[in-house]
């Protein structure tokens, strides 16, 4: 726990804490728009007021930027001749200004470590009247709930431009019962320009637009966060822009303002009447001179309505959008015309109509005022209201209930019941439930079941303690002596942290239901009101009862709380009715102090001395070790007890080698127990008692099964759990290879830096996919530091031209290992681990693979539009969290959308350029082969290695081959997955006569007339060439279930580009038809939506993108 907290306080918050002790600058204004990403809006209007009104000349204006927006901000403010200083968000200078500027203004939220000081004045304007739901009403997307609530609790002034916005924030951020600051009812500062007619006329003349009709188009940003699909939006808008451009008159200009992810890549030069907003001008400055606003669901229409000019809602995706996002009222209730086609849009632009807007203006724009920016600054500086409306929430008597991090299903249900009792007990008080941590699925489920009378407050996760303060707080929680010694010294920081978490909240009663000794307990204890503490039932407290920190908490409870509700002995078994086998999970823990892994010819063994924590007296003889549903004695022997609940024990687990071949690849060693009533535990063992929950890639000796070409070893997971890995034998499993890897690693640390680019394909054993095509193009273009990793035994090595061989690194060579450690850029058609050795066990190599600073471009080995990327089986395709440049190559907007929407990829990481290997795809005129290639089934990996004929994969292959008409059998080729072939290559079996494992896939596909597959991406490769594809989906439902419960097959009857067969009879008929006919036009059209490019220039497009991003 100590190490975790120390890690958290590193960084800019330490600088912030330091400067909180210095004097406040009475003339400093810190303005932050969109967390530094925006250079427009309310903050710009305030900056204009401060920079142009002589009354404020003594003030210093600091404008917050990011590294990406710094230059744009400099250009913008230079153009306007406004004198401001720029500060990069989350820099040390930013921390200093946030701690010392008297006036703090934002339209979003300051960072979680921010704590407003008493003499600072904080105004939060937010950034728009909400049409789309927020906060509690959109809890699944409320990732920033805790920090937004925290920021509003600290704000001296919360600005709301209308009652809708006020009511939304009061209800959905639950501020009505929490916020004690001033509610400022006035228009947004940015809207004052809409009332400045002199400015508008001057700007219009300056731009030479007096004789033009200006139409502004400002659509909303689709999506709830940055995973929204910028690529799709761009594609859709380009289609509409082309149509709009043709229909506009010469005196009309359609000015477009798009989200930067879309707008920055839009080519406006191809349009006659469509232009982007002039980048020099603040958005609303230019919008103010426009005659018509075209938007959709954006809050901009609330603002532009002040002008009383025409507003058109162009909602081409109305039904789809409304399914994804909730709104506070129906868009049909707005007084503006709604159109869904370009024809109707042009008609609305060209034909005037009277729109009754008075009711709308009275409801949403009643506070419009030309001088709002000046009045706001005057209010902040002098406290002068000047006709501004200031209100306060009615004070409520609060009961603050703290429930912890909400991590357990049974515990969460128990807490819900206890909260209901509190609500019933205090019917005249407002109950506020507080929890720590980001909003996740488990917490959403809890919040959705909360009593409707209850509000909740999400608390930011990180503490603002310095290292010294962490040590003192930890000791105070653990020992009475230190509690008394540090009481006075800790009081200040504890009060400071309480203010950061709860700020102005003054409850009438505090109830601590968490039942755990945490730093936050020190804060709860400082509230000056009655306090109650819960002692959790024993199954929830679990092994925590063995710790000094817990014992002290219980012993001190009656001293620090007015009431102690002791539920320690309460029977709560009902909360585990459906999961009795995990009832004692919190009550047992095994953590290795020392361990020894020993392999014999007949078994793999683990022996350890461990710390055993058990809240109950379990019969040690009934505890066994379970691996992959097989049970083994674990022989736990107690050496001695440290106290009632903690013992030092030994255990030994012996796993027969005959069982190992049947295991999955990754196997957790679970220690399992059940009592006579079926209540028990299933717990993993901590690999190291000292490592807590953070693993360091440690492992035991590797046992190699030469006969089965298999390796197995015990290892430490990322979460410090003991696992047994069983996989194919690797080259690097050999001792000599481990030594070479270690030497290469250390040598790479002292070698001169070299900009090496490494390319590779599957297991660094192929030269036939996109990486090799890209490599050859780079060599042709003169790249001398591009290298390709390849197994020297690659059977087609002789086909590689001599000029490309110079930069080939032989897999397993010392140069390969050295360059692997030296390289910062990897371009591969597989995951990064394939650049060294699949499931490698060397710790230096594993650390390199997980290096956050690497550049990695995933070229893909095929189009990724089969098994959905949200599948549990696709976890290795999750976006890399890296500080380097991470990119993924896709073949179409539709595939890119798959990565963004189901894979969670940032649109900026996606290249839509086509796969390089498709540039070389051809089909011979006399192609006549029928190729069968189902995709691999990872759940049968080790079963295939043990007896492949018993796998469903093999049995389905047999049925497919039997279904092929006899007249075509001489044309048949079976292409098994490489992992399958590894298991069968030395075995005689029925289908062996049809195998072709010598030719490259590319050569085989050149001669293919029909490809039969299930979910393999090779289908895209084959169809691209001109082959017919038959999809054999006999076991589709079973396969999707094995891939994981969230798995979907992206192809279906509506978009599939080949015949679907569900049984051998259908397959026989389909082969007869497809063999003698070319590709169906319907299938070709469907395919063209999934693969955009057919011009042979995929590699050129990719290299252009790589150069642009400075990856090569």
N, C-alpha and C positions, 0 to 999 in steps of 0.2 A: 504493500500500500504506500509506504514511504517513497519508494522509487517512482511509482506511478505519478504521485503528486509533484515530486521534484521535476520530473520530465515536463509536466504541464506548464510550470511557471517559467520555463525558458522562453526567451524571445522578447518581443516588444513590450509586453506587459510589465516586465521588470523596469524598463526605462520609464514607463508610465508611472509606476509606483514611486520611483525616485523623484520625478518632477512634481508629483502631488504634494511634496513637502516644500516646494518653492513657492514664491509669491505669485499671485494671479496678476496677469497683465490687464489692467482696467480698460485698455483701448484695443484689445485683440478680438477680432471677429473671425471665427472659423466656420467656413461654409462648405458643406459636403452634400453633393447632389448624386443620387444613385450610387452611394458608396464609392464615389470617385470616378464612376464610369460615365457620368453625364455632364454636359457642359451647357445645359439649358434649364428652363423651368423656374421654379420658385426661387432657388438659390441664386440664379443669374439675375433675376429681378431685384433681389436684395443687394447683390453686388453692384448692380447699376446704381441703385439709390445711394449706396455708401460711397461710390466713386464719383458721382456727378453732383451730389448735393453738398454745397460748401459747409452746411451745418455739421457734417460728419467728417470733416477733413482731418481731424486728429486721430481718427481710427485707422488701424492697420487691418487690411483684409487678407485673409489666407484662404486660398481655394484648394480644396482637396482633389487630387487626381490619382490615377494609377499610372504605372509605367507606360501602359498602352495609350492613355489619353493625354499624357503630359504635353506632347508636341501640339496636338489639336487644341488644347486649352491655351497654350501660349499663342498660337495663331489667332484664335478667337478673341482673346482679350487684347492682343496687340491691334487687331483690326478695329476694335471699339475704343482703343486708347484708354482702357481702364487699368489702373495701377493696382495690381494684386500680386501677392507672392504665392508661389505654388508649392505644395507639399504632397509627397507621395504617401498614399494611405498605408498604414502599418509600418512606416519607417520610424526611426528613432525621433526624427524631427516632428513627425505627426504625433507621436506619443507625448512629446513635450508640449506641443500646442494644445492638444486635447486636454492636458492636465492644467494648462496655465491661462488659456484665453478666457476672458470673462464671458464672452457671448458665443454660444454654441448653437448652430442651426443646421438641421438636416431635413431631407424629405424622405428619409428611410430610417436607418438605425445606425448608431455608433457601435463599435465592437463590444463583445461580451465583457471585456475587462474594464470598460468605462464605468466610472462612478462619479456622478456630478458632485462637485464640491459646493459647499454652502454658499459661497459668494459668486458662483457661476450662474448664468441665466441661460436656460436651454429652451429653444423653440423647435418643435417638430411640426412640420407642415403636411407631411405625407405627400404623395405625388399624383393624386387623382381621385375624383369621386368614383366609388366602386360600382360598377354594374355587375362584374363577376364576383362570386362569393369569396370571402376571405376567412382566415382564422378558424374559429369553431365550426363555421358552416362549410368549410373546405378543409377539414382537419387532415385528410390524407396528403394534402400538398402543403401543409403549414409547417414546413421544415424550420422556419425561423421564428416560430411562435414564442419561444422563451425569450429570445433577445428583443423581439418587438415589444412584448409585454414589459420587460425590464426597462426599455428605453422610455416607454410612455409613463411608467411609474415615476421616472426621474424628471420628466419634462415640466418646466414651470408653466409653459403654455403649449397646449395641443390645439392646433388650428384646424377647424372644420369649415368648409365653404357652404355647407347646407346641412339640413337636419338628417338627410339620408346618411351622409358620411358620418356624422356624429353618432347616429343610432347604430350604424354598423360596427363602429369601433367600440362603442359602449357594450354592445351585445356580444359580438364575435371575438373580441379580445378581452371581454369580461371586465372592462374598465369601469363600468358603472359602480361596482362595489369596491373597486381598488384605487381608482385615480383620485388624487387629492389636489392636483394642480388646477390651473386656470383653463377653462374651456373657452377658446377664442373663436367666436363665430364671425368670420369675415371671409371675403373672397381670397382666392389664391393670389399672391403677389404677381405671378406671371400673367394674370389676366388683365392687368391694368393697361397693357399695350393695346388691347382691343378697344379701349375707350379713348385712346390718344389719336384723334383724327388728324392732327397736324403732322405727327410722326408718320402716319400711314401715307399721307399725300406726298410728303417729302421723299419717302423711300420709294414710292411707286415712280415718281418722276426721275429719281436718281438711277433707277434700274431701266428706265425707258419702257415702262409697261403700261402707260396710261391708256393706250388704245387696244389693250388685250383683255380678254376674259381669263382670269386666273382661277384654275380649279386645283385645289389642294387634295391630295390623296394620302391619308394617314391611317393605314390599317393597324389593327392591334397585332401584338406578337402572339402567335399561336403557341399554345402549350403552357404548362404551369411553371416551367423553369427552363434551364438552358438545354434540356434534352428535347425541346421542341424541334420540329423538323425544318430547319432553314432551307435545306436543299429542295424539299418538296414545295415549300412556299415559293421559292424563286421560280421553280418550273411552272407552277400554276399561274403566277403573276405574269411571267413572260408570255404565256398564251393569251391572257386577257389584255395585256398591254399592246400586243400586236393587233388585236381586234379593235381596241379603243383608238389606237393611233390612226387607223384607216378611216375612222368615222368622225374625228374631230375636224373642225373648221380651221382655216388659217389664222383666225384671230383668237383662237383658243390655245392655251398652254396648260397641260396636265402636269402639275408639279407633284413629285412623289417624295414622301419621307418615310423610309422603311427602317426597320430594325437593322443595326449595322451588320449582323450576320448575313442578312439577305442583301441589303443595299450595297455593301462594299464590293460585291461580286457581280452586280447588275451592269450590263453594258447598255447605256442609254444612247450611244451614238447611232444605233440602228433605227431610232425613232425620230419622226419629224416633229411631233407635237408633245412628246413626253420628256420631261427633264427632272433631275433631282433638285430638291431644295438647295439653294445656294449655300455652300458649306460655311461661308464667312459669317452668315447671320444666325443669330439665335432663332430657334425653331418658331416660337410664337411671334417674334418680330416679323418674320416673313409671312407667317400664316395670317397675320392681321391685315395684310393688303390683298389677300385672296378673296374672290367673289363667292366661291362655293367651296364647301368642305365635303369631300367624299370619305367616309370612314365605314366602320362596321360595328365592332363591339368595344371600341376604344373610348376611354373616358374623355377624350378630346372634345366630343360633341357637347358635353356639359359646359365646357369652357367657351367654345366657339359660339354657342347660342347667344352669348352676351352681345355679339355683333348684330343679331337679328337677320343675318344673311342665311342663304339657303344651305341646308344640310341634307345629304343623301346617304342612306345606309346601304352600302353595296355588300350584301350578305350572301355571297355565292355558295357558302358552305354552312348555311344556317342550321340545318338539322344535325349535321355531323358535329358542329361546334357546340351546340347546346347539349348534345349527349355527353360531351367530355367535360364541360364546365357548367356549374350551376350559376344562376343569376338571381339578383334580388327582386327583379320584376321582369315580366315578359317584354322582349324588345318591341313587340307589337303595340305596347302601351305608349311608346314614344310618338311624338307628333310628326316625326320626319318620315318621308317616303322611304319604303324599303324595296329594293330591287335585287334580283338574283341573276340577271343576265346583262350582258353588255348593251344589247339593244335597248332595254328598259332604262339602263343607266344613262345612255346618250339622250334618250327622250326626256328624262328628268332634267338633265343639264340644259337642254335647249328650250324647254317649254316652261314658262314661269307658272307657279301656282302659289296661292296664298296659304301660308301655314299658320295656324292658330297657336302661337307660342306663349301667350301671356301666362297661362297656368303653369307651363313648364318653367318660365323665367321666375315666377313667384316662388315656385317650389325649390328650384335648384340654383338660381342666380340672384337671389334677392339682395345679396350683400355687395353687388358689383360697385366698384369705386375706383376712379382714376388714381387716387392718391394712397391706395392701400400700402405700397411699399414704404412710403414715408411714415405713415401712421404706425406701421409695425415696428420700424426702427425706433421711432419716438417712444413707443410703449416699452421696448426692451431697455432703452437707455435712460429714459426719464420717468417711466412708469405712467406716462400720459395716455389715457384711454382714447381721447379725441373721437368720440362717437363709436368706438369699437365696442362690441358686446362681449362682456366677460361673464362667465357663469361658473358655478361650482356644482359638483355632484352632491346629492344629499348624503350625509354621512350615515353609514350603516354599522350596526354592531356585528363584528365579524368573529367567526370561529375558524381559525387557521389549522387545517389538518395536514400534517406532513406524512407522506406515505412511502418515501424513498424512491427507488429507481424502477419499481414495477417490473421485475424480471421473471417472476414465476407465475404460472397459470393458476395453481391452487391458491397461492398467497394472494394474488389479485382478486380472486373471487371472495376470499375471506375478508379482504379489506373493503370490498364493495358492501358486504353485509354489515360490517362495523360502521361504515360511513352512513348507511341508512339509519342505524340506531342513533347516531349523533344528530342527524337531521330531525328525527322524531323527538329527541331529547331537548333540542333547542329550536322550537318551531318559529320563534320570533327573531332568530339570528340568521345571518347569511353565512353559510358554510363554504369555505374556500379550500379546495384540495390542492396541495402542492406536491409536485413530483420533479425529480431531476432527470435530465437527459433529453436527447432529441426525440421528436415524435416518430415512433416506429410502429410496426404492425401490432406488437403486443400492447403498447400503450394506447394505440388507437382503439383496440378492442376494449380495453379497460374504460377509456373515456366515453365510449359509445354506450356503456352500460351504467354510467354514473346516474344517480338520482337527478331528475330534471331540475330540482331546486338548487342544485350545487353548481357553483362556478369553479374553475380551476386555474391555477397559476403554474406555468411551466418554468422551471428554474434552470439557468444555464449550468452546464456540467463542470466547467473548469473553475478551480479556485485561484485566487490572486495572491496566494501566500508566497513569500520569498523562502529560500532554502532554510534560513535560520528560523523563520516562523513555522515552517512545516515541522521541524524537529521539536520545537517547543510545544506545538499543538499535539503532536503524537505522544510525547511524554506525558502531557497533561491528561490526555484521555486514558492513559495506561496506569499511571501511578498517582496516588493521593499526594505524596510528597511534592512531586513536580507540579501538580495541579495548584497547590497552595503557593509554591515558589514563583510560578510564572503567571499567577492570576492577574496581577496588575499589568505586567508587561504585555500579556496577550489581549487584555481587554480592548485596547485601542484597535488592533487589527481585526479582532472578532466583530466588534461593532461596525467597523468599516465594511467587512464582508457581509454582515447582515444588511447593511444599507444597500450594498450592491445587489443582493438577492431580493430584498423586500422593500427597500427604500422607504416610501411614505406610509406603508401599511402599518396600522396600529390596531391589532386585533384585541378583542375583549377576552379571548380565550385561545390558547395554543394547545393543540393535541399532537403529540409525536407518536404516530402509529408505526414508524419504520422498524422499531425494535432492534435497531443496530446502532453500534457506537460509531458515529461518523463525525467529521469535522463540523457538519452542519448542526449537530446537536449543540455545540458550543454557542452557535448563533441563536438557536431557538431558546436556549436558556436565558438569553439576555433580554428577551421581551419583558416589558414591565406590565405584566398582566397575569392572571391565574394560568397555570400550565398543568397539563396532564400527560403522563407517559404510559404507553402500553408495553408490557412485557409479553412478547409474542409466545404463542403455544410452542412447545418444544420442537415439534417437527419442522416448524418454520425457522426457528433459531438455529437448529442443527448444530454442527460442529463449532459454530461461533461461541457456544456456551463454554468452550474450553479455553478461551482467550482471556488474558488479563483485562483487556480493554472492555470486554463484555461484562466480566464480573464486576469491574469497577462501576460500569454504567448502572448495573442493577443495584449495587450497594449504595450508590449515590442518588438513586432515583428519588427516594423520599426526601432527600435534602434539597434537591434542585427543582423538584416538581411539587405542586400543591396536591396532586392526586396521582396515585400509581394504580393502573388497572392491570393486575397480575393475572394473565391468562395462560401462564406457563403450562399448567396441567390440563388445560381444556382439551377435550376430545375433538379433533378436527378431521378424523378419517373420512368423513363424508365428502370432503373436497377432493378426495383421490379415488372415488368410486370407479372411475373409468381407467385409472392408471395406478392400481394398487402396487404394482411392481416397482414404482418409483417413490413410494411414500417416505422412505427413509433416505432418499438421495442427498438431502442437505445434512444428514446426520452421520455420514461416513466419508472419510477421505483418506487416501493412501498416497504418500509422497516419498519418493526414493531419496535416501541420503547418499547411499553408495549402491552401485549395482554392478553385476558382472554378467555379461552375455557369453554363453558358452555353447558352441556347436559341436555335435558329435555326428557320426555317420547315420544315426537313427533318429536324432532329435535336435531341436533348437531349444535352448534353455535360458531362462532369465532367473537370476538369484539376486535378491536385494535386501539391504537393511533399510527400513522405511519408518517414517513417522505415521502412525495410525491415529486418526482422530475419530472417536465414535461417541455420539451423544447417548447411545443406548448400549447395554451389554449384549452384543451380538454373539451368538455361538460361532466361534471362528471356524469350527469344523464344517459349518454349513455354507461357508463362503467359497465359491469356486470362480475360476477365470473362464470367461466366455469369449470365444473368438469365432466370428462368422457362424454363429449358432451352434458351435461345438463347445462342449464343457470340459474343463480340465481342472484337476485338483490344484490348489495353490499353496497348500501347506503353510498357512500363516501361523507363526510361532511367536508368542509374546516373550521378549527378552526382559523388559522391565517397564514399569509405569512411571511417567513423569508426574501425572496427577490422575484424578478420577477419569478423565476423558482422553488423555493423551498417552500413548505407549510407543515404545520402540519395538518394532517387530522385524522378523525376517519372513520372506515368502519365497517360494520357488515354483515356477511354472515350467513344465516339460511338454513340448509340442512335438508329436511324432512327425517325421518327415513325410510319412504317407498321407497325412492330412493336409500338409502345406500346399500341395499341388491343387487342392480344391478351393483354396481361399481366394477372396477378392484381391485386388492389387493392394489396397490400403485396408488394414484391419486393426481396429482399436482393441486393446486388451481391456475388457470390461470385467470388473469384479462384481459378482452377482450374489444376492442373498434373498431368501424368502422365508418368512416365518410360517407358522402353522395355519395362519389365516390368509396367506397369500400376499401380505404386505412385505415389501422388500426394497432393495436398491439395485441400481445398475450404474456403476460409476467407473470412469476411466481412472487410471493411475497417473499421478504427476511424474513425469520423467525425472525431474529434479526438484527437491523441496526448496531449493534456493532460487530457482528461476521464476517462481510464481506462475504467471500466465503467459510468459513470453519465451518461446523456444529459440534455440540458437543453432538449429540444424545438426545437432549431435546424433550420433548413431553408434551401433555396435558393429562387430565384425560381420562381414558378408559371407553367407554360406552359399556356395555355388553347387547347383545340381547339374552336372555336365550332361547327364543323359537327357534331361528335359530342357536344357539350355535356359535354366532358371536361376535367379538369385533371390535370396531372402535375407532380411536383416531387421533388427529392432532399431527404431529411430524415435527422435523427438519431433513432435508436430510443432507448428507455429504457436499453438496454444499450450505447449509444454506437456502434451499428453503422450503416453507411451503407445507406440504403434508397431505393428509388424508389416513390413512391405514385402510383397511377393511379386516379382516381375521378371521379364525376359533378362537374360544375362547381358550386361553391358561390357563394352571394351574397357571402360574405366573402372570396372570392378577389380581388376588385377592390381596387385600391390605396386608393381612398377609404374603403372599408369597414375596411381595416386601420388607417387613420389614426383613424377614428371609434372603433374598438375600443380603440386605445391611449389616446386621450383619455378615454374612458369609464372605463377602468381607473384612470388617475391621478386623475381627478375623484372616483371612488368612495372613494379613500383619505382625502379631506378632507371629504366630505359627512357631515352629521349621521347618526348611526346610526338605522336604521329597520327594524322587524321586518317585512320583506317576505316574502311567500310566493308563489313563482312556480309556476304550473301550466302544463303543455304536453302536447302529443301528438306523434305522429310528425312529425319534422322541423319542428315548430312550424307545420304547414301544415294541420292538421285540427282540427275542433271536433265530434267525433262519438263519442268514446270515454269512458272513465271519468273522465279529468281534467276534461273539460268538464262532466260531470254533477256531479262534486264541486265544481267552481268555482261553478256556479250555486247549489248548495245553500249554500255558504259565503257568497256574496253575499246570498242570502235570509236567512241567519242573522245578517247585519250585519257580516261581516268586511270592513273597509275596506282592509286591506293585502294582500288576495289579488288577484293579477293573473294574467291568462291571456295567453300569448304566441301570436300567430296571424299568419300571412301575410295581409297586407291584400288580396291577390288571391284569397283563399279564395272559391270560387265560391258558397258557401252563406252568405256573411256576412250577407246581407239577412234570413236567417231567424232570426238571433240577436236576442232581445228587447232593446230599448233599455236597460233597466236593467242589463244585463250588459256592454254595450259600453264603459261608462265606464272600466272597469279592464282593458280589453284593450290589450296592448302590441303594436304592429305589429312583426313580425319585421323586423330590419334597421334599425329606427329607433334614434336615439341613446338614447332613453329605455329601449328594450329592452336595449341594451348596458350602460347605466348600472345599471339594476336587476339585471341578471344579475350584475354584479360586486358589487353591494351586498347581494344576498340571501344568507341563510344556510340557507334552507329551500326545497327543490324537491320538488314532487309531480308525478310524470309517469308516463305509460303506456309510456315508452321510457327508454333509458339517458340519463344526465344531459346528454350531448353534444347531444341533440336540443333542449335548451333554448336553444342558441345556433346551431350550424350543424354538420351531420354531417361528421365528419372535418375539423374546422376546423384551420387551420394557424397561427393566431395564438398565440404563446407564452403571453401573459397569460391567454387563454381556456383553454388547455390546463392551465395551472397551477391555474386556478380549478376546472376539472372534477376535478382530482386533489387538491383541498384536503381534508385529513383532518377538518376541523372542521365540514363541512357536515352538515345534516340532509337525508336523501333518502328519500322513500317511493316505491317502485316499484309503481305501480298496475296494471301489466300491460295489454297490449292484448287479451289473451285468456287463457283458462285454460292454464297451462303444464303440460300433461300429454300431450305428443306425443313430440318428440325428447328423449331423456334429458338431464338437466342435467350428467351426467358426460362428455358428448360433448366432443371437442376443439373442435367448432364452436360450443359454448356458453360459451366462455371469457369472453365479455362479460357473462354472467349470473352470474359467480362473485361470492361475497359481497364487498362493499366493506369494506376495512379502514379504518375511520373512527373518529374520536373523537367524532363527532356521533351523531345518532340515525338509524339505518338500518333501514327496515322494508320488508317485502314483503307485498302483499295477495294472499291466496289464497282459493279458493272452497270448499275442503273439507279435511278432515283428510287425505285421501289425497293431494291436491296438496301440502299442507304437508309431508307425509312425503317426497314427492319432492324438495322443496327441501332438506330436512334431511339425508336419507340420501345422495342422489346429488349434490346441489348443495353440500353442506358448510356449510349455513346453521345458525347458532345458533338454537335454538327461540325465544329471546327476540325475535328479529327478525321473526318470522312473525305476521301478522294473518290469522286465519281468519274472514272476515266477508262474503265474496262481492264480486264486482266491481260498482262503482256503475253501470256502463253497463247491466247486466242489469236494473236497476230499470225501465228504459224499454223493454225488449224486448217487442214485441207482434207479432202475426201477423194480417193481414187475413183475414176469412172467405172471401173470393174469391181467396186466394193461389193462383197457378197457374204460376209460373215454375220453370224448371229452371236452376239457377245452377251454373256450373263455376268453381271457384277452387282450383287446386293451389297449394301453398306454393312460395315462391321457392327457387331453388337457388343459393346464393352462389358456388359454384365456376364457375358460368356467367355471372357478373356482366359481365365485360368482353367475353366472347364474344358475349353478347346485344347489347351496345352496338355491336359490329362487324358482326355479321350474325345477327340473332335467329332467322331461319328455320332456321339450322343447329344451334340448341341442341336438346338432348333435351327440354327443357321445352316448347318450341313444338311439336315433333313429337308429344309425348304429347298436347298439347291437340288437335291435329288428329285423332288416333286417337279421343279421347274424343268429340269433336263428330261424327265420322263414325259412331260407335256409337249415337248418339241416334236413336231411330226417327223417321222422316220426319214422322209425325203430331204430334210434339212440337217440331219445329224452330222453329215460330213462338213457342214459349214459352222459347226458349233465351237465356240471357245468359252471356257469358263475362266473368269479372272477373279480369283479369291482375293480378299483383303490381305495385305502383306502380313499382318499379325496371324491371320488364319493359315497362310502358306507356311509361315515359320513352324507352325504346329504339325503340319502334315507332309512337309517336303521329303522326309525320310520314310514315309509309310506308303504301303500299297492300299488302294481303296478304289471303290467303284467308279468315281468320276475322274480319276487321274488322267485317263486318256484324252480328256477334253481341256486339260489345263495348258495354259501358255504362260510360262513364268520367265521366258528368256527375252521376248521382245518388249520394247518400251510400250507404254500405253498409247503413246502418240502413233506409233507404227501400226498397232492393232486397230485403233479407231479409224485410221485412214482406209482400212479395208472393211469397215463395219457397215452393214445395211440396217440392222436392227440391234438396238441395245435394250436389254431387259434388266431393269434394276428396281429397287424399292424406293430408297431415300438418298441415294448417292448423288453427290454433286457432279459426278461424271456425266450425268444426264444432260447437263448444260453444255458440256464440252462436245458431246456427241451430236446433239441437235444443231449446234452452231455450224457443224461441218455439213449437215444435210441428212444425217441419219434419222430414221424413225426411232422413237423411244416408246417402250411399253413399261408401264409402272405396275409392278406386281405387289398388291397391297393385301395379300391374304391375312397377314398377321399384324396389320397396321395398329389396331387398337391395343393389342398386347405389347407391341414395341413402344408405342407412345407412353404407355403406363410405366414400362421399365425405364424409359428415359427420365421419367419424373412426373408428378401429378400436374405440374403447370405446363407440360409440353403440348405444343400444337404442331401440326404439320402445315407448313405454309402453303403448300400446294393443295388444291382441292378440285372438285369437279368444275368449278367456274374458271380456274386459271391454269389448270394442268395442260401441258403441251404434248400429250401422248395418250394413247388408250390406257384405261385402268382395268386391270384384271384382278378378280378376287379369288379365283380358284384355277386349277390346272385346265379345266374344260374351256373356260373363257380365254385362257392364255393360248391354247392350241389354235382357236379360231382367229385370235388377233394376229398371231404370227403369219398365218396363211394370207390374211388381208394385207398386212403391212409390208410383207416381203416384196409384193408385186406392185406397190403403189408408193408414190413420193409423199412428201410431207403435206399434211392437210393445211389449207390456208387458215383455218380457224386456229390451229395449233401455232402456226407461224406468227399470227397477230398476238396471241397470248405470250409467246416467247419474247417478242420484241418489246413487251412492257417490262420484262424481267432482265433483259440484256439490251442496253441502249445502243451499243457501238458495234458496227460491222464493217469498219473502213480500214482495218489493219493498222491503226495508228495508236493503239492503246499504250504501247511502250513510250512513244514520243510524248503523249499527254502526261504520262506518269513522270517522266524525267523533267518535264517543264514544271510540274508541281513540286517535285523534290528540290529543284533549284530555287524556286520561289520561296520555299520554306527554309532554304539554306541547310537542308539535310545532307545534300551532296555538293 
